[in-house]
Amino acid sequence: MTDIKKLYCRFVTGMTVELDIRQETKTVNQLKNQLSEVINLTPERLYIGFETTLLDDNDYLSAKGITDSDTVHVITSQLTEKIAYIKK
């Protein structure tokens, strides 16, 4: 099994965030935490989907068939929410 080094996180707004995945990021919850560091939403407001499935927080990315450079879909709890990168 190959480590996931990068994922593309596509929002329903059409925006795509290219995310370099940390070595310790293995679960959906960890992915949501990492993604929340670069957008202005908390992990609790993010839902991650892959292919036709909405993923649970405790799901392992690799167990759901997600591999390096795949695109996951991000749904927010409020579709009208403005999403922006947090400048570091």
PDB file of N, CA, C and O in Angstrom:
ATOM      1  N   MET A   1       0.841  -1.178   0.000  1.00  0.00           N
ATOM      2  CA  MET A   1       0.000   0.000   0.000  1.00  0.00           C
ATOM      3  C   MET A   1       0.889   1.247   0.000  1.00  0.00           C
ATOM      4  O   MET A   1       1.838   1.341   0.779  1.00  0.00           O
ATOM      5  N   THR A   2       0.577   2.188  -0.869  1.00  0.00           N
ATOM      6  CA  THR A   2       1.340   3.424  -0.996  1.00  0.00           C
ATOM      7  C   THR A   2       0.740   4.501  -0.106  1.00  0.00           C
ATOM      8  O   THR A   2      -0.481   4.612   0.014  1.00  0.00           O
ATOM      9  N   ASP A   3       1.601   5.291   0.515  1.00  0.00           N
ATOM     10  CA  ASP A   3       1.118   6.401   1.336  1.00  0.00           C
ATOM     11  C   ASP A   3       0.424   7.439   0.469  1.00  0.00           C
ATOM     12  O   ASP A   3       0.782   7.642  -0.691  1.00  0.00           O
ATOM     13  N   ILE A   4      -0.574   8.093   1.053  1.00  0.00           N
ATOM     14  CA  ILE A   4      -1.250   9.197   0.377  1.00  0.00           C
ATOM     15  C   ILE A   4      -0.457  10.457   0.692  1.00  0.00           C
ATOM     16  O   ILE A   4      -0.331  10.842   1.855  1.00  0.00           O
ATOM     17  N   LYS A   5       0.073  11.091  -0.331  1.00  0.00           N
ATOM     18  CA  LYS A   5       0.886  12.290  -0.134  1.00  0.00           C
ATOM     19  C   LYS A   5       0.128  13.564  -0.484  1.00  0.00           C
ATOM     20  O   LYS A   5       0.428  14.635   0.044  1.00  0.00           O
ATOM     21  N   LYS A   6      -0.857  13.448  -1.378  1.00  0.00           N
ATOM     22  CA  LYS A   6      -1.602  14.625  -1.827  1.00  0.00           C
ATOM     23  C   LYS A   6      -3.026  14.209  -2.157  1.00  0.00           C
ATOM     24  O   LYS A   6      -3.258  13.148  -2.736  1.00  0.00           O
ATOM     25  N   LEU A   7      -3.980  15.058  -1.781  1.00  0.00           N
ATOM     26  CA  LEU A   7      -5.373  14.875  -2.173  1.00  0.00           C
ATOM     27  C   LEU A   7      -5.895  16.193  -2.706  1.00  0.00           C
ATOM     28  O   LEU A   7      -5.427  17.264  -2.320  1.00  0.00           O
ATOM     29  N   TYR A   8      -6.860  16.105  -3.587  1.00  0.00           N
ATOM     30  CA  TYR A   8      -7.571  17.273  -4.079  1.00  0.00           C
ATOM     31  C   TYR A   8      -8.937  17.267  -3.408  1.00  0.00           C
ATOM     32  O   TYR A   8      -9.686  16.296  -3.519  1.00  0.00           O
ATOM     33  N   CYS A   9      -9.257  18.346  -2.718  1.00  0.00           N
ATOM     34  CA  CYS A   9     -10.510  18.467  -1.976  1.00  0.00           C
ATOM     35  C   CYS A   9     -11.408  19.434  -2.739  1.00  0.00           C
ATOM     36  O   CYS A   9     -11.180  20.644  -2.732  1.00  0.00           O
ATOM     37  N   ARG A  10     -12.428  18.893  -3.394  1.00  0.00           N
ATOM     38  CA  ARG A  10     -13.305  19.707  -4.234  1.00  0.00           C
ATOM     39  C   ARG A  10     -14.587  20.031  -3.473  1.00  0.00           C
ATOM     40  O   ARG A  10     -15.289  19.139  -2.997  1.00  0.00           O
ATOM     41  N   PHE A  11     -14.875  21.322  -3.371  1.00  0.00           N
ATOM     42  CA  PHE A  11     -16.066  21.803  -2.681  1.00  0.00           C
ATOM     43  C   PHE A  11     -17.222  21.932  -3.666  1.00  0.00           C
ATOM     44  O   PHE A  11     -17.010  22.019  -4.876  1.00  0.00           O
ATOM     45  N   VAL A  12     -18.444  21.945  -3.141  1.00  0.00           N
ATOM     46  CA  VAL A  12     -19.619  22.072  -4.005  1.00  0.00           C
ATOM     47  C   VAL A  12     -19.644  23.412  -4.729  1.00  0.00           C
ATOM     48  O   VAL A  12     -20.346  23.560  -5.729  1.00  0.00           O
ATOM     49  N   THR A  13     -18.899  24.372  -4.244  1.00  0.00           N
ATOM     50  CA  THR A  13     -18.812  25.679  -4.903  1.00  0.00           C
ATOM     51  C   THR A  13     -17.952  25.624  -6.156  1.00  0.00           C
ATOM     52  O   THR A  13     -17.939  26.569  -6.945  1.00  0.00           O
ATOM     53  N   GLY A  14     -17.226  24.511  -6.344  1.00  0.00           N
ATOM     54  CA  GLY A  14     -16.330  24.377  -7.481  1.00  0.00           C
ATOM     55  C   GLY A  14     -14.878  24.610  -7.121  1.00  0.00           C
ATOM     56  O   GLY A  14     -13.983  24.259  -7.890  1.00  0.00           O
ATOM     57  N   MET A  15     -14.633  25.200  -5.960  1.00  0.00           N
ATOM     58  CA  MET A  15     -13.262  25.440  -5.521  1.00  0.00           C
ATOM     59  C   MET A  15     -12.590  24.103  -5.197  1.00  0.00           C
ATOM     60  O   MET A  15     -13.213  23.215  -4.614  1.00  0.00           O
ATOM     61  N   THR A  16     -11.331  23.967  -5.572  1.00  0.00           N
ATOM     62  CA  THR A  16     -10.555  22.773  -5.242  1.00  0.00           C
ATOM     63  C   THR A  16      -9.315  23.186  -4.463  1.00  0.00           C
ATOM     64  O   THR A  16      -8.578  24.084  -4.872  1.00  0.00           O
ATOM     65  N   VAL A  17      -9.097  22.521  -3.342  1.00  0.00           N
ATOM     66  CA  VAL A  17      -7.918  22.756  -2.515  1.00  0.00           C
ATOM     67  C   VAL A  17      -6.977  21.567  -2.707  1.00  0.00           C
ATOM     68  O   VAL A  17      -7.364  20.418  -2.495  1.00  0.00           O
ATOM     69  N   GLU A  18      -5.749  21.853  -3.108  1.00  0.00           N
ATOM     70  CA  GLU A  18      -4.717  20.816  -3.207  1.00  0.00           C
ATOM     71  C   GLU A  18      -4.069  20.713  -1.836  1.00  0.00           C
ATOM     72  O   GLU A  18      -3.476  21.676  -1.352  1.00  0.00           O
ATOM     73  N   LEU A  19      -4.179  19.555  -1.215  1.00  0.00           N
ATOM     74  CA  LEU A  19      -3.743  19.391   0.168  1.00  0.00           C
ATOM     75  C   LEU A  19      -2.611  18.372   0.252  1.00  0.00           C
ATOM     76  O   LEU A  19      -2.778  17.211  -0.122  1.00  0.00           O
ATOM     77  N   ASP A  20      -1.460  18.819   0.748  1.00  0.00           N
ATOM     78  CA  ASP A  20      -0.353  17.898   1.018  1.00  0.00           C
ATOM     79  C   ASP A  20      -0.678  17.173   2.316  1.00  0.00           C
ATOM     80  O   ASP A  20      -0.814  17.798   3.368  1.00  0.00           O
ATOM     81  N   ILE A  21      -0.799  15.867   2.238  1.00  0.00           N
ATOM     82  CA  ILE A  21      -1.261  15.073   3.369  1.00  0.00           C
ATOM     83  C   ILE A  21      -0.100  14.742   4.298  1.00  0.00           C
ATOM     84  O   ILE A  21       0.946  14.262   3.863  1.00  0.00           O
ATOM     85  N   ARG A  22      -0.302  15.006   5.574  1.00  0.00           N
ATOM     86  CA  ARG A  22       0.703  14.658   6.582  1.00  0.00           C
ATOM     87  C   ARG A  22       0.771  13.140   6.727  1.00  0.00           C
ATOM     88  O   ARG A  22      -0.219  12.437   6.518  1.00  0.00           O
ATOM     89  N   GLN A  23       1.929  12.658   7.080  1.00  0.00           N
ATOM     90  CA  GLN A  23       2.122  11.217   7.232  1.00  0.00           C
ATOM     91  C   GLN A  23       1.163  10.626   8.269  1.00  0.00           C
ATOM     92  O   GLN A  23       0.721   9.486   8.126  1.00  0.00           O
ATOM     93  N   GLU A  24       0.842  11.396   9.307  1.00  0.00           N
ATOM     94  CA  GLU A  24      -0.032  10.867  10.364  1.00  0.00           C
ATOM     95  C   GLU A  24      -1.517  10.928  10.010  1.00  0.00           C
ATOM     96  O   GLU A  24      -2.345  10.412  10.761  1.00  0.00           O
ATOM     97  N   THR A  25      -1.869  11.544   8.891  1.00  0.00           N
ATOM     98  CA  THR A  25      -3.272  11.641   8.485  1.00  0.00           C
ATOM     99  C   THR A  25      -3.692  10.335   7.829  1.00  0.00           C
ATOM    100  O   THR A  25      -3.284  10.035   6.707  1.00  0.00           O
ATOM    101  N   LYS A  26      -4.510   9.560   8.535  1.00  0.00           N
ATOM    102  CA  LYS A  26      -4.941   8.247   8.050  1.00  0.00           C
ATOM    103  C   LYS A  26      -6.461   8.122   7.973  1.00  0.00           C
ATOM    104  O   LYS A  26      -6.976   7.351   7.163  1.00  0.00           O
ATOM    105  N   THR A  27      -7.191   8.880   8.815  1.00  0.00           N
ATOM    106  CA  THR A  27      -8.646   8.741   8.867  1.00  0.00           C
ATOM    107  C   THR A  27      -9.334   9.977   8.290  1.00  0.00           C
ATOM    108  O   THR A  27      -8.707  11.014   8.074  1.00  0.00           O
ATOM    109  N   VAL A  28     -10.623   9.841   8.050  1.00  0.00           N
ATOM    110  CA  VAL A  28     -11.417  10.963   7.551  1.00  0.00           C
ATOM    111  C   VAL A  28     -11.398  12.104   8.559  1.00  0.00           C
ATOM    112  O   VAL A  28     -11.271  13.265   8.170  1.00  0.00           O
ATOM    113  N   ASN A  29     -11.522  11.795   9.845  1.00  0.00           N
ATOM    114  CA  ASN A  29     -11.491  12.839  10.870  1.00  0.00           C
ATOM    115  C   ASN A  29     -10.169  13.603  10.849  1.00  0.00           C
ATOM    116  O   ASN A  29     -10.159  14.828  10.971  1.00  0.00           O
ATOM    117  N   GLN A  30      -9.065  12.896  10.697  1.00  0.00           N
ATOM    118  CA  GLN A  30      -7.761  13.557  10.625  1.00  0.00           C
ATOM    119  C   GLN A  30      -7.651  14.413   9.366  1.00  0.00           C
ATOM    120  O   GLN A  30      -7.048  15.485   9.394  1.00  0.00           O
ATOM    121  N   LEU A  31      -8.231  13.942   8.262  1.00  0.00           N
ATOM    122  CA  LEU A  31      -8.255  14.734   7.031  1.00  0.00           C
ATOM    123  C   LEU A  31      -9.064  16.011   7.238  1.00  0.00           C
ATOM    124  O   LEU A  31      -8.638  17.087   6.819  1.00  0.00           O
ATOM    125  N   LYS A  32     -10.227  15.901   7.881  1.00  0.00           N
ATOM    126  CA  LYS A  32     -11.051  17.082   8.150  1.00  0.00           C
ATOM    127  C   LYS A  32     -10.312  18.080   9.036  1.00  0.00           C
ATOM    128  O   LYS A  32     -10.394  19.287   8.811  1.00  0.00           O
ATOM    129  N   ASN A  33      -9.595  17.588  10.037  1.00  0.00           N
ATOM    130  CA  ASN A  33      -8.812  18.476  10.906  1.00  0.00           C
ATOM    131  C   ASN A  33      -7.733  19.196  10.119  1.00  0.00           C
ATOM    132  O   ASN A  33      -7.530  20.397  10.297  1.00  0.00           O
ATOM    133  N   GLN A  34      -7.038  18.473   9.251  1.00  0.00           N
ATOM    134  CA  GLN A  34      -5.979  19.090   8.458  1.00  0.00           C
ATOM    135  C   GLN A  34      -6.562  20.099   7.471  1.00  0.00           C
ATOM    136  O   GLN A  34      -6.004  21.183   7.298  1.00  0.00           O
ATOM    137  N   LEU A  35      -7.664  19.761   6.830  1.00  0.00           N
ATOM    138  CA  LEU A  35      -8.299  20.670   5.877  1.00  0.00           C
ATOM    139  C   LEU A  35      -8.807  21.935   6.568  1.00  0.00           C
ATOM    140  O   LEU A  35      -8.733  23.024   5.999  1.00  0.00           O
ATOM    141  N   SER A  36      -9.317  21.798   7.782  1.00  0.00           N
ATOM    142  CA  SER A  36      -9.856  22.961   8.499  1.00  0.00           C
ATOM    143  C   SER A  36      -8.776  23.987   8.836  1.00  0.00           C
ATOM    144  O   SER A  36      -9.086  25.144   9.119  1.00  0.00           O
ATOM    145  N   GLU A  37      -7.512  23.568   8.807  1.00  0.00           N
ATOM    146  CA  GLU A  37      -6.415  24.499   9.073  1.00  0.00           C
ATOM    147  C   GLU A  37      -6.177  25.467   7.914  1.00  0.00           C
ATOM    148  O   GLU A  37      -5.539  26.503   8.102  1.00  0.00           O
ATOM    149  N   VAL A  38      -6.679  25.148   6.724  1.00  0.00           N
ATOM    150  CA  VAL A  38      -6.445  26.014   5.560  1.00  0.00           C
ATOM    151  C   VAL A  38      -7.718  26.661   5.017  1.00  0.00           C
ATOM    152  O   VAL A  38      -7.660  27.429   4.056  1.00  0.00           O
ATOM    153  N   ILE A  39      -8.861  26.358   5.622  1.00  0.00           N
ATOM    154  CA  ILE A  39     -10.114  27.028   5.250  1.00  0.00           C
ATOM    155  C   ILE A  39     -10.748  27.569   6.524  1.00  0.00           C
ATOM    156  O   ILE A  39     -10.300  27.253   7.626  1.00  0.00           O
ATOM    157  N   ASN A  40     -11.776  28.373   6.378  1.00  0.00           N
ATOM    158  CA  ASN A  40     -12.361  29.030   7.558  1.00  0.00           C
ATOM    159  C   ASN A  40     -13.559  28.284   8.137  1.00  0.00           C
ATOM    160  O   ASN A  40     -14.502  28.915   8.614  1.00  0.00           O
ATOM    161  N   LEU A  41     -13.540  26.961   8.102  1.00  0.00           N
ATOM    162  CA  LEU A  41     -14.612  26.157   8.680  1.00  0.00           C
ATOM    163  C   LEU A  41     -14.028  25.140   9.652  1.00  0.00           C
ATOM    164  O   LEU A  41     -12.918  24.645   9.456  1.00  0.00           O
ATOM    165  N   THR A  42     -14.786  24.833  10.699  1.00  0.00           N
ATOM    166  CA  THR A  42     -14.340  23.833  11.662  1.00  0.00           C
ATOM    167  C   THR A  42     -14.580  22.432  11.099  1.00  0.00           C
ATOM    168  O   THR A  42     -15.439  22.256  10.235  1.00  0.00           O
ATOM    169  N   PRO A  43     -13.835  21.434  11.577  1.00  0.00           N
ATOM    170  CA  PRO A  43     -14.006  20.066  11.080  1.00  0.00           C
ATOM    171  C   PRO A  43     -15.433  19.541  11.230  1.00  0.00           C
ATOM    172  O   PRO A  43     -15.894  18.746  10.411  1.00  0.00           O
ATOM    173  N   GLU A  44     -16.125  19.984  12.273  1.00  0.00           N
ATOM    174  CA  GLU A  44     -17.489  19.513  12.521  1.00  0.00           C
ATOM    175  C   GLU A  44     -18.455  19.926  11.412  1.00  0.00           C
ATOM    176  O   GLU A  44     -19.519  19.325  11.263  1.00  0.00           O
ATOM    177  N   ARG A  45     -18.092  20.947  10.631  1.00  0.00           N
ATOM    178  CA  ARG A  45     -18.973  21.444   9.567  1.00  0.00           C
ATOM    179  C   ARG A  45     -18.618  20.875   8.202  1.00  0.00           C
ATOM    180  O   ARG A  45     -19.208  21.253   7.190  1.00  0.00           O
ATOM    181  N   LEU A  46     -17.639  19.955   8.180  1.00  0.00           N
ATOM    182  CA  LEU A  46     -17.187  19.372   6.917  1.00  0.00           C
ATOM    183  C   LEU A  46     -17.645  17.924   6.807  1.00  0.00           C
ATOM    184  O   LEU A  46     -17.603  17.169   7.779  1.00  0.00           O
ATOM    185  N   TYR A  47     -18.076  17.555   5.628  1.00  0.00           N
ATOM    186  CA  TYR A  47     -18.440  16.176   5.311  1.00  0.00           C
ATOM    187  C   TYR A  47     -17.636  15.780   4.087  1.00  0.00           C
ATOM    188  O   TYR A  47     -17.565  16.534   3.116  1.00  0.00           O
ATOM    189  N   ILE A  48     -17.028  14.600   4.128  1.00  0.00           N
ATOM    190  CA  ILE A  48     -16.150  14.152   3.055  1.00  0.00           C
ATOM    191  C   ILE A  48     -16.815  12.993   2.319  1.00  0.00           C
ATOM    192  O   ILE A  48     -17.291  12.035   2.928  1.00  0.00           O
ATOM    193  N   GLY A  49     -16.834  13.104   1.006  1.00  0.00           N
ATOM    194  CA  GLY A  49     -17.358  12.035   0.167  1.00  0.00           C
ATOM    195  C   GLY A  49     -16.308  11.566  -0.816  1.00  0.00           C
ATOM    196  O   GLY A  49     -15.430  12.328  -1.219  1.00  0.00           O
ATOM    197  N   PHE A  50     -16.408  10.303  -1.197  1.00  0.00           N
ATOM    198  CA  PHE A  50     -15.510   9.751  -2.209  1.00  0.00           C
ATOM    199  C   PHE A  50     -16.332   8.851  -3.104  1.00  0.00           C
ATOM    200  O   PHE A  50     -17.042   7.960  -2.638  1.00  0.00           O
ATOM    201  N   GLU A  51     -16.224   9.100  -4.404  1.00  0.00           N
ATOM    202  CA  GLU A  51     -17.034   8.422  -5.398  1.00  0.00           C
ATOM    203  C   GLU A  51     -18.501   8.646  -5.044  1.00  0.00           C
ATOM    204  O   GLU A  51     -18.968   9.782  -5.125  1.00  0.00           O
ATOM    205  N   THR A  52     -19.235   7.628  -4.662  1.00  0.00           N
ATOM    206  CA  THR A  52     -20.664   7.817  -4.372  1.00  0.00           C
ATOM    207  C   THR A  52     -20.991   7.654  -2.894  1.00  0.00           C
ATOM    208  O   THR A  52     -22.156   7.488  -2.532  1.00  0.00           O
ATOM    209  N   THR A  53     -19.977   7.700  -2.038  1.00  0.00           N
ATOM    210  CA  THR A  53     -20.174   7.400  -0.622  1.00  0.00           C
ATOM    211  C   THR A  53     -19.788   8.573   0.265  1.00  0.00           C
ATOM    212  O   THR A  53     -18.728   9.173   0.089  1.00  0.00           O
ATOM    213  N   LEU A  54     -20.659   8.897   1.224  1.00  0.00           N
ATOM    214  CA  LEU A  54     -20.327   9.856   2.270  1.00  0.00           C
ATOM    215  C   LEU A  54     -19.569   9.085   3.346  1.00  0.00           C
ATOM    216  O   LEU A  54     -20.061   8.077   3.853  1.00  0.00           O
ATOM    217  N   LEU A  55     -18.386   9.553   3.691  1.00  0.00           N
ATOM    218  CA  LEU A  55     -17.510   8.809   4.591  1.00  0.00           C
ATOM    219  C   LEU A  55     -17.742   9.180   6.051  1.00  0.00           C
ATOM    220  O   LEU A  55     -18.082  10.319   6.370  1.00  0.00           O
ATOM    221  N   ASP A  56     -17.553   8.201   6.928  1.00  0.00           N
ATOM    222  CA  ASP A  56     -17.643   8.420   8.371  1.00  0.00           C
ATOM    223  C   ASP A  56     -16.301   8.905   8.897  1.00  0.00           C
ATOM    224  O   ASP A  56     -15.257   8.605   8.319  1.00  0.00           O
ATOM    225  N   ASP A  57     -16.329   9.651   9.989  1.00  0.00           N
ATOM    226  CA  ASP A  57     -15.106  10.205  10.567  1.00  0.00           C
ATOM    227  C   ASP A  57     -14.060   9.143  10.891  1.00  0.00           C
ATOM    228  O   ASP A  57     -12.863   9.394  10.750  1.00  0.00           O
ATOM    229  N   ASN A  58     -14.492   7.967  11.320  1.00  0.00           N
ATOM    230  CA  ASN A  58     -13.549   6.926  11.731  1.00  0.00           C
ATOM    231  C   ASN A  58     -13.059   6.054  10.583  1.00  0.00           C
ATOM    232  O   ASN A  58     -12.234   5.165  10.794  1.00  0.00           O
ATOM    233  N   ASP A  59     -13.557   6.294   9.368  1.00  0.00           N
ATOM    234  CA  ASP A  59     -13.108   5.515   8.211  1.00  0.00           C
ATOM    235  C   ASP A  59     -11.646   5.807   7.912  1.00  0.00           C
ATOM    236  O   ASP A  59     -11.199   6.952   7.988  1.00  0.00           O
ATOM    237  N   TYR A  60     -10.911   4.760   7.571  1.00  0.00           N
ATOM    238  CA  TYR A  60      -9.537   4.926   7.094  1.00  0.00           C
ATOM    239  C   TYR A  60      -9.582   5.244   5.609  1.00  0.00           C
ATOM    240  O   TYR A  60     -10.294   4.588   4.848  1.00  0.00           O
ATOM    241  N   LEU A  61      -8.822   6.252   5.197  1.00  0.00           N
ATOM    242  CA  LEU A  61      -8.827   6.689   3.804  1.00  0.00           C
ATOM    243  C   LEU A  61      -8.485   5.531   2.871  1.00  0.00           C
ATOM    244  O   LEU A  61      -9.176   5.313   1.876  1.00  0.00           O
ATOM    245  N   SER A  62      -7.440   4.798   3.179  1.00  0.00           N
ATOM    246  CA  SER A  62      -7.009   3.705   2.304  1.00  0.00           C
ATOM    247  C   SER A  62      -8.037   2.576   2.245  1.00  0.00           C
ATOM    248  O   SER A  62      -8.177   1.926   1.209  1.00  0.00           O
ATOM    249  N   ALA A  63      -8.750   2.337   3.332  1.00  0.00           N
ATOM    250  CA  ALA A  63      -9.760   1.279   3.352  1.00  0.00           C
ATOM    251  C   ALA A  63     -10.945   1.618   2.456  1.00  0.00           C
ATOM    252  O   ALA A  63     -11.678   0.723   2.034  1.00  0.00           O
ATOM    253  N   LYS A  64     -11.135   2.886   2.165  1.00  0.00           N
ATOM    254  CA  LYS A  64     -12.224   3.324   1.292  1.00  0.00           C
ATOM    255  C   LYS A  64     -11.769   3.456  -0.156  1.00  0.00           C
ATOM    256  O   LYS A  64     -12.519   3.935  -1.007  1.00  0.00           O
ATOM    257  N   GLY A  65     -10.533   3.029  -0.435  1.00  0.00           N
ATOM    258  CA  GLY A  65     -10.037   3.041  -1.807  1.00  0.00           C
ATOM    259  C   GLY A  65      -9.397   4.344  -2.238  1.00  0.00           C
ATOM    260  O   GLY A  65      -9.087   4.521  -3.416  1.00  0.00           O
ATOM    261  N   ILE A  66      -9.194   5.259  -1.304  1.00  0.00           N
ATOM    262  CA  ILE A  66      -8.584   6.550  -1.624  1.00  0.00           C
ATOM    263  C   ILE A  66      -7.078   6.358  -1.743  1.00  0.00           C
ATOM    264  O   ILE A  66      -6.438   5.792  -0.856  1.00  0.00           O
ATOM    265  N   THR A  67      -6.525   6.838  -2.850  1.00  0.00           N
ATOM    266  CA  THR A  67      -5.093   6.717  -3.094  1.00  0.00           C
ATOM    267  C   THR A  67      -4.500   8.091  -3.391  1.00  0.00           C
ATOM    268  O   THR A  67      -5.223   9.080  -3.511  1.00  0.00           O
ATOM    269  N   ASP A  68      -3.191   8.134  -3.506  1.00  0.00           N
ATOM    270  CA  ASP A  68      -2.473   9.381  -3.744  1.00  0.00           C
ATOM    271  C   ASP A  68      -3.015  10.110  -4.970  1.00  0.00           C
ATOM    272  O   ASP A  68      -3.236   9.504  -6.018  1.00  0.00           O
ATOM    273  N   SER A  69      -3.224  11.405  -4.827  1.00  0.00           N
ATOM    274  CA  SER A  69      -3.693  12.319  -5.884  1.00  0.00           C
ATOM    275  C   SER A  69      -5.153  12.136  -6.268  1.00  0.00           C
ATOM    276  O   SER A  69      -5.583  12.665  -7.293  1.00  0.00           O
ATOM    277  N   ASP A  70      -5.928  11.403  -5.476  1.00  0.00           N
ATOM    278  CA  ASP A  70      -7.369  11.294  -5.721  1.00  0.00           C
ATOM    279  C   ASP A  70      -8.066  12.598  -5.359  1.00  0.00           C
ATOM    280  O   ASP A  70      -7.504  13.451  -4.672  1.00  0.00           O
ATOM    281  N   THR A  71      -9.290  12.735  -5.830  1.00  0.00           N
ATOM    282  CA  THR A  71     -10.141  13.871  -5.473  1.00  0.00           C
ATOM    283  C   THR A  71     -11.234  13.386  -4.540  1.00  0.00           C
ATOM    284  O   THR A  71     -11.950  12.434  -4.850  1.00  0.00           O
ATOM    285  N   VAL A  72     -11.361  14.050  -3.387  1.00  0.00           N
ATOM    286  CA  VAL A  72     -12.485  13.801  -2.484  1.00  0.00           C
ATOM    287  C   VAL A  72     -13.405  15.010  -2.565  1.00  0.00           C
ATOM    288  O   VAL A  72     -12.967  16.112  -2.896  1.00  0.00           O
ATOM    289  N   HIS A  73     -14.662  14.804  -2.266  1.00  0.00           N
ATOM    290  CA  HIS A  73     -15.644  15.877  -2.335  1.00  0.00           C
ATOM    291  C   HIS A  73     -15.968  16.350  -0.928  1.00  0.00           C
ATOM    292  O   HIS A  73     -16.172  15.546  -0.019  1.00  0.00           O
ATOM    293  N   VAL A  74     -16.011  17.662  -0.764  1.00  0.00           N
ATOM    294  CA  VAL A  74     -16.239  18.258   0.547  1.00  0.00           C
ATOM    295  C   VAL A  74     -17.575  18.984   0.521  1.00  0.00           C
ATOM    296  O   VAL A  74     -17.817  19.848  -0.322  1.00  0.00           O
ATOM    297  N   ILE A  75     -18.429  18.618   1.456  1.00  0.00           N
ATOM    298  CA  ILE A  75     -19.731  19.250   1.609  1.00  0.00           C
ATOM    299  C   ILE A  75     -19.709  19.954   2.954  1.00  0.00           C
ATOM    300  O   ILE A  75     -19.236  19.399   3.945  1.00  0.00           O
ATOM    301  N   THR A  76     -20.220  21.174   2.987  1.00  0.00           N
ATOM    302  CA  THR A  76     -20.269  21.910   4.252  1.00  0.00           C
ATOM    303  C   THR A  76     -21.687  21.879   4.787  1.00  0.00           C
ATOM    304  O   THR A  76     -22.635  21.616   4.047  1.00  0.00           O
ATOM    305  N   SER A  77     -21.827  22.149   6.074  1.00  0.00           N
ATOM    306  CA  SER A  77     -23.150  22.106   6.689  1.00  0.00           C
ATOM    307  C   SER A  77     -24.029  23.253   6.225  1.00  0.00           C
ATOM    308  O   SER A  77     -25.249  23.191   6.376  1.00  0.00           O
ATOM    309  N   GLN A  78     -23.437  24.299   5.662  1.00  0.00           N
ATOM    310  CA  GLN A  78     -24.205  25.405   5.088  1.00  0.00           C
ATOM    311  C   GLN A  78     -23.647  25.690   3.705  1.00  0.00           C
ATOM    312  O   GLN A  78     -22.523  26.174   3.569  1.00  0.00           O
ATOM    313  N   LEU A  79     -24.432  25.390   2.681  1.00  0.00           N
ATOM    314  CA  LEU A  79     -23.947  25.533   1.316  1.00  0.00           C
ATOM    315  C   LEU A  79     -23.653  26.975   0.944  1.00  0.00           C
ATOM    316  O   LEU A  79     -22.864  27.228   0.035  1.00  0.00           O
ATOM    317  N   THR A  80     -24.279  27.930   1.636  1.00  0.00           N
ATOM    318  CA  THR A  80     -24.055  29.336   1.305  1.00  0.00           C
ATOM    319  C   THR A  80     -22.855  29.920   2.031  1.00  0.00           C
ATOM    320  O   THR A  80     -22.512  31.085   1.831  1.00  0.00           O
ATOM    321  N   GLU A  81     -22.222  29.125   2.867  1.00  0.00           N
ATOM    322  CA  GLU A  81     -21.058  29.583   3.632  1.00  0.00           C
ATOM    323  C   GLU A  81     -19.936  29.989   2.686  1.00  0.00           C
ATOM    324  O   GLU A  81     -19.635  29.269   1.734  1.00  0.00           O
ATOM    325  N   LYS A  82     -19.323  31.122   2.938  1.00  0.00           N
ATOM    326  CA  LYS A  82     -18.177  31.536   2.137  1.00  0.00           C
ATOM    327  C   LYS A  82     -16.953  30.785   2.629  1.00  0.00           C
ATOM    328  O   LYS A  82     -16.646  30.788   3.821  1.00  0.00           O
ATOM    329  N   ILE A  83     -16.266  30.149   1.712  1.00  0.00           N
ATOM    330  CA  ILE A  83     -15.081  29.378   2.043  1.00  0.00           C
ATOM    331  C   ILE A  83     -13.869  30.150   1.548  1.00  0.00           C
ATOM    332  O   ILE A  83     -13.828  30.581   0.396  1.00  0.00           O
ATOM    333  N   ALA A  84     -12.891  30.321   2.413  1.00  0.00           N
ATOM    334  CA  ALA A  84     -11.691  31.057   2.023  1.00  0.00           C
ATOM    335  C   ALA A  84     -10.482  30.435   2.695  1.00  0.00           C
ATOM    336  O   ALA A  84     -10.579  29.871   3.785  1.00  0.00           O
ATOM    337  N   TYR A  85      -9.355  30.546   2.035  1.00  0.00           N
ATOM    338  CA  TYR A  85      -8.114  30.085   2.641  1.00  0.00           C
ATOM    339  C   TYR A  85      -7.759  30.993   3.807  1.00  0.00           C
ATOM    340  O   TYR A  85      -8.011  32.198   3.773  1.00  0.00           O
ATOM    341  N   ILE A  86      -7.172  30.402   4.837  1.00  0.00           N
ATOM    342  CA  ILE A  86      -6.642  31.175   5.949  1.00  0.00           C
ATOM    343  C   ILE A  86      -5.190  31.474   5.615  1.00  0.00           C
ATOM    344  O   ILE A  86      -4.405  30.560   5.361  1.00  0.00           O
ATOM    345  N   LYS A  87      -4.837  32.743   5.615  1.00  0.00           N
ATOM    346  CA  LYS A  87      -3.456  33.116   5.305  1.00  0.00           C
ATOM    347  C   LYS A  87      -2.592  32.854   6.515  1.00  0.00           C
ATOM    348  O   LYS A  87      -2.933  33.224   7.639  1.00  0.00           O
ATOM    349  N   LYS A  88      -1.464  32.209   6.267  1.00  0.00           N
ATOM    350  CA  LYS A  88      -0.545  31.897   7.369  1.00  0.00           C
ATOM    351  C   LYS A  88       0.648  32.793   7.312  1.00  0.00           C
ATOM    352  O   LYS A  88       1.540  32.688   8.155  1.00  0.00           O
TER     353      LYS A  88
END
